[in-house]
Amino acid sequence: MPFLALFASLRDVKRGAESWFWISSLVFVLLSAAAGARLLNPLDAWILRTAQSHTSGSLDAAGTIFSVPGGAEYAGAAVLLLAAALLLAGRRSLAGRLLVAFVVTALLEFAMKTWLPTVPVPDEAARSTDPSFIEVPYPYPYPSGHMLRSVILFGAVYLLWPNKLLRAAILVLLLGVAASRAYVGVHWASDVVGGALLGVAGLAWVFKEQSASKS
């Protein structure tokens, strides 16, 4: 069946997963230390001003639209559906690791937003409301949960489904999510990069383990 064949072989997407895991994890730790020491705030403030130097209703609407895929409820439901598809395709261990990565990185995000003392984004920078139904107030913004969840979810689809048009669309979507976080004024650029790095580390762990089990 084409549906089952979709996940039949992952050999071509797992090469280098371990390197990606260690590199992204190391860079994430270093970036987190710099953010916690508030070394990145001048650059973050400049990027925010630049991102909002040209504003319009259309850009505000686009920012709201690109905020949807990374929402906790939307991304969570989509990851559950993807895990169910993997189970149906006989990829039980991969489905389990995907769910573990999604949950563990979410817990790490929560911990860092609670205890890592980064600079909050000024309230007056907000350009639109977040369309998520689940809103948890955090004292600190680092890292971006929307970026984290988007990278894990759409990165998994990117690796599992080798379709050029789909992969190009995913890259555009991820760029849109990243740009929207700064434009709508809910995250610094360093928050977005931190979320992306944590997502890459989680995703690489999923496929690193899969590669190891086949070696």
N, C-alpha and C positions, 0 to 999 in steps of 0.2 A: 504494500500500500504506500502511496506517495507520502502520506502523513507519517508513517513509521520510518520511511526512508529518509525523511528530513533530518532525523537525529541518529541515523544508522552509523555514521562515522564522524569522529571528532579529531582524528589524527592530525589533520592539516591546520587546526587552530590552537593546538596546545603547545606547540613548540615555543620555547622562550617564556612560558607562563611563569616559571620559577624566577627567572631574572626580573620580569615585570613586577612580581610580588615583592621581591627584596628592594628593588630600586624605588618603586612607588612608596613602599613603607618607610624607607629611610628619608626620602624627600619630604614625606608627610610629617614625620617626626621633627625634622629641621624647620619646616615651615610653621608647624604648630608652636615650636619654641620661639621663633621670631615673632609670631602673632601674639603669643602670650606676653612677650617682653615689649610689645607695642612698637616694634621697630618698623613695621610696615604701614603704620597709619598715614604718614605723609604721602606715600605713593598711592595708598587706597583712596585717600581724600581727593587726590588729583584725578584718578581714574573715574571716581564718581562724578566729579564736576564735569569731566570731559564727556562721560556717557550721557549726562543730562543737559549738555550745552545746547542740544537741538531736541526739542520736545514737541509732541503733537498728539492729538486724540488718537490717530492711527497707531502711533508707536505705543501709546498707553494700552490700547486694545491688544496689540501684538504681545506686549509684555505680560498682560493678563492671560492670554491664550497659552503662551509658552510656560506659564507658571503651573498649568494644569498637570502635565505628565509627571512631574516630580512630587506632586502632592501625596501625602502619606496614604490616604485612602485609595487613590487611583493607582499609584505604583504598587501598593500592597496587594490590591485585588489582581493586578496584572501579573505580579510575580507568582501568586497562588495559581493562576490559570496556566502560566508557563510551567510551573512545577507539576501540575496535573498532566499537562501534555507530555512532559518528560517521563512521568510514571507510565502513561499509556504506551509510550514508545520503548519501554523496558529500561529506561535510564534512571532507576530508582535512586542509586547513590548520588548521581549528579543532581537530581531534584532535591534531595536532602541537603546537599552541600550548598545549593543555591539559597535555600530557605535559611540555613544557618548563617551564611554570609550576610544576608539581608537583615536578619535580626541582630546579629552581633555588631555590625557596623552601626545600626540604628541605636543600640545601647551605648556605643562609644560616642556617637554624635551627641546623645542626650547628656552623657557625663561631661563632655568637653564644653557644651553650651551652658552647663550648670556651674562648672568650676574653673574653666580656663579664662582668666580675666582679660579678655580682649576688649577693644573699644567698641561700644554699641554704635550702630548707625543712627544718626539724628532722625527723630520722628518727622521733621519737616522735609526730609529727602524722599519720603514715600510718594509715589506717583499713582498707585492704584491699590485696590484691596486684593488680598490673596483669595482666590476662588476655593480654597480648601475648606471642607467642613470641619476637619480636625485641626484645631489651633492650640498649641501648647506654648504658653509664654516662657521665654528663656531670658535669663539675665545677660547672656552674651551670644553673639551671632555666629561664632566659628565652631564647626564648619557648616557649609550650606547643605541642609538635608535634601533639598530639592535636587541639587546637583549630584549628591551621593546616590540617591535612589535612581535617578535617571541613568547614571553611568552603569549601575549594576543591572538594571532591567534591560535597557536598550543595548548595552554592551553584550549581554548574554544572547539577545536575539541576533546581534551583529555576528557573533562568533558561531552561532548554531545554524544560521541560514545564509549560506554563501551566495546571495543574490546581489548583483552590482547596484541595481536601482534601489533596492531596499537599504543596502549599506550606505549609499550616498544620502538617502533620505534621513537615515539615523544620524549621520554626521552633522547634517544641517540642523536637525532637531536638537542635538546636544549643544551645538553652537548657539542656537536660539535660546535654549534654557540658560546657558551660561551668561549670555549678554543680557537677558531679561532680569536676572537677579540683581545686577548692578543698576540697570536702567530704572527699574521700578523702585529702587532705593531701599531694598530690604536686606542687602548684603554688600559687604566690601568685596573687592576683587579677590583678596586673599582668602575670604570665606569660600568663594566659588572654587578657587584652585584647590583648597584644602579638601572640599567635598569631592572634587573629581579625583584627587589622588587617593583618598580613602576608598572611593568606589572602585578604582582600578586595582587597588591592593586586594579588596574583597573578591572581585571578579577573577583576578589572577589566582587567588587561593583556590577558588572553585575548580578551575581548569588545571591548576598545578596538581591537585590531588587526583583528578581524573587521569592525568598523564602518568602519575606515579603508579596508579593501580593497574595500568596497562603495560608498564615496563617490565 
